[in-house]
Amino acid sequence: MSTVANPYIEIPADGHPRICGTGFKVRILAEEYLHGMTPADLRESHPQLSLSQIHGALAYYYDHKNEFDR
């Protein structure tokens, strides 16, 4: 299986995935999404993020779900 890089995500030295250039943790969006927020809701709550960044973060979460859920 090949690995495809997610252009919206960076992994800093602390190991917590963040949205590139924002410092915004993927885990925060994933938790809000799992508590019922839609991507549009997330965009409204975090206007500094684009929908592309939000979807990229959610895709990263689902690609690494087992790691996040530990």
MIDRENVO-771826 format. One record per atom (N, C-alpha, C): x, y, z; residue number from 1. Coordinates in steps of 0.02 Angstrom, whole numbers. Layout:
[[X,Y,Z],NUM];
...
This chain:
[[42,-59,0],1];
[[0,0,0],1];
[[44,62,0],1];
[[29,110,-42],2];
[[69,171,-44],2];
[[41,223,4],2];
[[84,268,24],3];
[[63,321,69],3];
[[60,387,31],3];
[[6,423,39],4];
[[-3,488,6],4];
[[2,542,60],4];
[[43,591,48],5];
[[50,646,96],5];
[[-12,689,95],5];
[[-30,715,153],6];
[[-86,761,158],6];
[[-57,831,157],6];
[[-72,871,105],7];
[[-42,937,98],7];
[[-66,987,151],7];
[[-115,970,189],8];
[[-142,1016,239],8];
[[-116,1004,309],8];
[[-77,952,318],9];
[[-56,932,385],9];
[[20,934,393],9];
[[42,959,451],10];
[[113,956,468],10];
[[119,923,537],10];
[[175,890,548],11];
[[187,858,611],11];
[[248,893,643],11];
[[236,936,692],12];
[[292,971,724],12];
[[330,924,771],12];
[[381,950,803],13];
[[424,910,847],13];
[[386,877,903],13];
[[330,907,926],14];
[[293,877,981],14];
[[250,817,960],14];
[[246,806,893],15];
[[211,747,867],15];
[[136,755,861],15];
[[108,813,877],16];
[[36,824,872],16];
[[20,855,803],16];
[[-15,818,760],17];
[[-30,843,692],17];
[[-69,909,696],17];
[[-48,956,653],18];
[[-80,1021,651],18];
[[-93,1040,578],18];
[[-139,1086,570],19];
[[-153,1112,503],19];
[[-96,1158,484],19];
[[-66,1147,427],20];
[[-7,1184,405],20];
[[-15,1259,412],20];
[[35,1290,442],21];
[[38,1362,447],21];
[[-9,1394,497],21];
[[-47,1353,534],22];
[[-96,1381,580],22];
[[-82,1364,653],22];
[[-48,1310,666],23];
[[-39,1287,734],23];
[[-101,1253,763],23];
[[-154,1246,722],24];
[[-218,1219,744],24];
[[-214,1143,744],24];
[[-227,1112,802],25];
[[-222,1039,809],25];
[[-280,1003,774],25];
[[-262,951,738],26];
[[-311,908,704],26];
[[-359,879,755],26];
[[-334,860,813],27];
[[-376,829,865],27];
[[-435,873,884],27];
[[-425,938,887],28];
[[-480,983,906],28];
[[-537,978,856],28];
[[-521,983,792],29];
[[-574,977,741],29];
[[-607,909,742],29];
[[-566,857,749],30];
[[-594,789,750],30];
[[-643,781,808],30];
[[-625,805,867],31];
[[-669,799,925],31];
[[-734,838,914],31];
[[-729,898,888],32];
[[-789,938,875],32];
[[-834,904,823],32];
[[-802,877,771],33];
[[-839,841,719],33];
[[-875,780,748],33];
[[-840,743,789],34];
[[-869,682,819],34];
[[-924,698,869],34];
[[-926,760,893],35];
[[-980,782,938],35];
[[-1037,814,900],35];
[[-1037,806,834],36];
[[-1095,826,794],36];
[[-1089,888,751],36];
[[-1032,921,753],37];
[[-1024,980,710],37];
[[-1011,957,638],37];
[[-1040,992,591],38];
[[-1027,979,520],38];
[[-965,1019,498],38];
[[-937,1003,440],39];
[[-882,1044,416],39];
[[-902,1119,410],39];
[[-964,1132,390],40];
[[-986,1202,386],40];
[[-988,1234,456],40];
[[-1010,1195,506],41];
[[-1010,1220,575],41];
[[-939,1235,598],41];
[[-893,1190,581],42];
[[-824,1199,600],42];
[[-795,1262,568],42];
[[-813,1273,506],43];
[[-790,1333,469],43];
[[-816,1396,503],43];
[[-878,1394,524],44];
[[-908,1451,558],44];
[[-874,1464,626],44];
[[-859,1411,661],45];
[[-826,1417,726],45];
[[-752,1436,722],45];
[[-722,1419,666],46];
[[-650,1431,657],46];
[[-640,1466,589],46];
[[-660,1529,583],47];
[[-658,1563,518],47];
[[-588,1571,489],47];
[[-537,1561,529],48];
[[-469,1566,504],48];
[[-450,1505,462],48];
[[-492,1452,464],49];
[[-479,1392,425],49];
[[-524,1390,364],49];
[[-497,1364,310],50];
[[-538,1355,249],50];
[[-572,1287,253],50];
[[-624,1278,213],51];
[[-656,1212,210],51];
[[-608,1159,187],51];
[[-562,1177,142],52];
[[-512,1129,119],52];
[[-468,1107,176],52];
[[-447,1153,219],53];
[[-406,1135,276],53];
[[-445,1091,324],53];
[[-508,1106,335],54];
[[-550,1067,380],54];
[[-559,996,353],54];
[[-576,990,289],55];
[[-584,923,260],55];
[[-517,886,260],55];
[[-462,921,248],56];
[[-396,889,250],56];
[[-381,862,320],56];
[[-398,901,371],57];
[[-387,879,440],57];
[[-430,819,457],57];
[[-493,820,435],58];
[[-537,763,449],58];
[[-514,701,411],58];
[[-490,710,350],59];
[[-464,653,312],59];
[[-403,624,348],59];
[[-360,668,373],60];
[[-301,645,410],60];
[[-323,606,472],60];
[[-372,632,508],61];
[[-398,598,567],61];
[[-421,527,548],61];
[[-461,521,496],62];
[[-487,455,478],62];
[[-432,409,452],62];
[[-381,437,420],63];
[[-324,396,397],63];
[[-283,371,456],63];
[[-287,405,514],64];
[[-247,387,573],64];
[[-291,378,635],64];
[[-352,356,624],65];
[[-402,351,676],65];
[[-379,310,736],65];
[[-348,253,723],66];
[[-325,210,779],66];
[[-275,246,823],66];
[[-230,284,793],67];
[[-181,321,832],67];
[[-215,375,875],67];
[[-262,411,846],68];
[[-298,463,883],68];
[[-340,434,939],68];
[[-370,377,927],69];
[[-416,349,975],69];
[[-381,315,1034],69];
[[-316,306,1029],70];
[[-278,276,1086],70];
[[-272,322,1143],70];
